[in-house]
């Protein structure tokens, strides 16, 4: 069942879903590692000059929980929440805070740095973050406007169930790797790589494979 009259919109809509799922890695990874690694995992996040940090689920772990909840509901709202105002609101909150904080870090903070100690990644993204965030802001605005003009109904399919299982099955393995492995060791690296792969393929579990587009005139 796929009767879409505006294929171009849904192609961009799915690209937006992919982008959103990729940004979720900054929440998914510390959420997962805080629970499974415990006190051996140190994390920190600078949000508009305020530093949130902790070890495992201690300290400011509530900050991770709030971001995890917002991100997860936003991803689910793409196709599976009928009230589109929820999708619009969460998109603005998620990307608005991300864009605002990124620009704050570049112009008023210490630059926009990305650190991944387990995989030995340290990147200064200050030079590319400003044009990237401006483009992202324009893209989010465009998607929200177009979504309001293209009402649709998605049906949960076997493909969705398949991908949900594929993403959930490795979690017990990750728990073992992260909990019993030495910090920054091979077991930690494998657990992190699995987590990254889960995010890369997350959109496959949440997108609509069976979508019916409504006629705006009939709705109005």
N, C-alpha and C positions, 0 to 999 in steps of 0.2 A: 504494500500500500504506500505509494509515493506519488503524490500528485502536486508537485510544486511548480508554480508558474514563475517563480523568481529564483532560479537556480544560482545566480550570481550572489544573491544575498546569503543563501545558506552555505555557499562555499566560504565566504568571508566570515560568516557566523562560526563555522567550524574552525577556521584559522584562529579566531578570537578565543575559542574554547581551548585550543592547543596552547596559545600564549598564556592564558590564565592558568592552565594546569602546570605549565613550566614555572611560573612565578610561585606556585604553591610549594616548590622544593625548599624555599627558604623557611617554610613553616613545618613541612612534613618531616624533614631530616632532623631538626632539633627536637621535634615532638617525639619521634620514634626513638632517637638515641637517649633522650632524657629518661625515658621509661625503661629501656632495655639496658643501657650502659650504667645508669645510676650515677652515683657521686663522682665517678671517674670522668664523666663527660662535663666539660665546662662550656658554657655558651654565653653569648652577649649580643645585644642589639641596641644600637644608638637610634632613638626615635625622636627627632626634632630636639636634639641636644640632651635628652634624658636617657641615661644608660640603664637598660634592663639586663640583668644577668643572673646566673645561678649555676648550681652544680646538680645535674640530674633534675629531679622534680622539686628541689629546694629553691630558695630565693624567689625570683620573680616568675616562676613557672606559669602563673596565671596569664602572663602576657602571651606566652606561646599558646595556651589553651584558647584564649580569645581569638587570636589570629587563625588558629587551626579551625575553629568553629565557623568563623566568617568565611574563610576560604572554601571549606567543604560545602557549606550551604550555597555559596555563590556558584560553585561548579555544578552542583545538583540543579540549581535554578535555571540553568541554560535551557534545558529541554523539559524538566520534570515538575516545575512549579507553575501553575496556571496564572497566578497573579504576577504579571510581568513587572509591576512596580517594585516587587521584592528584588527581582533580577537587576533592575535599574539602580535601586538604592545600594545594593551590595557592590555592584560594579563601580559606582562612584566612590563608595567608602574604601574599597580594596585598592583601586588604582589611584584614586585621589590622594590617599595617604602615602602610597608608594611614590608617586610623582612628586608630591610636596616635600616628602622627607629626602628624596634623592637630590632635589635642587637645593634644599637647605644644607645638606652635607657638603655639596660642591662649593656653594658660595659663602656659607657661614661656619661650616664645620672643618673637619680635617681631610676633606676629600672623600671620594666614594671608593672604598676599598672592599674587596671580597677576599675572605680568608677561608680556606678549607684545609685545616691542619692535617687531617687524616690522609688526604691524597696529596698533601704538599703543594696546595694551590694558593697563591697570593697575587691578586691582580688589582691594579689601580685603574678603575673604570671612569675616572673623572672626566676624561677628554671626550668620551663617547656618550656619557649618560644624559647630558642636557638635550642634544638633538633627539636621542632615542626616547626620552620621556615626553618631549613635546609632540613627537609623532604618535606615541602611544596614547596621549591625551586626546588628540584629534581622532584617532581610530576608535577609541572607546565611545566618544560622542557620536560618531557616525553610526556605530553598531546600535546604540540605544535608539537613535532616531529611526533607523531602518527596521529595527525589531518592532517598534510601535506600529509600523505600516504593514507588517507581514505576520499577522496572527496565525498560529499553527497549533496542531495537536500531535504529540509524539506518543508512540506505543512502545512499551518496554518489550524487547525482543530477546530471542535466544542468544544473539550476538552480545547483547549487554550482559546477560547472565554469564556467558562464557568468559568475557574479559574481567568481570568482577571476581570470578573464581581464580583466574590466572594471577590477578593482582593480590588476592588475599592469601593464597596458598603459601607463598614464600615467607609470610610474617613469622610463623613459628621457627623457621630456619634462621631468620634474621635475629630473633630473640636469643637463640642459642649462640650465634656468632658474636653478637654484641655483648651479651651478658658474661660469657665465659672467656671471651678473647681478651688479650692484652690491649690497652689503649694504643691506638695508631699502628697496630700490628696488621698482619695479613688478613686475619679474621675480621677485624674492624673494616678494613678496606673492602672486603667482599660484601659485607653487610651494607656499606654505604653505596656501593655500585648497584646492588639489588634495589635499594631505595630510589636511586636515580632512575633506574629502568622502570620502576613502578610509576614514577611521575611522567616519564616519556610516553608511556602507553596508557596513562590514566584517561585521556580523552576518548579512547576507544570504548571504555566502559560506560561513559556518561553521555555520549552523543546519541542523537536520535537516528536510528536506521530505518524506522518506519514512521514517516511523517506525512501528515495531511495538512495542507494549507487551506485555511478558511477563506471565504469570499468576504472581503471587507464590507461590501454593500449589504450582504445578508446580515452581518453582525450589527451594523449600524441601523 
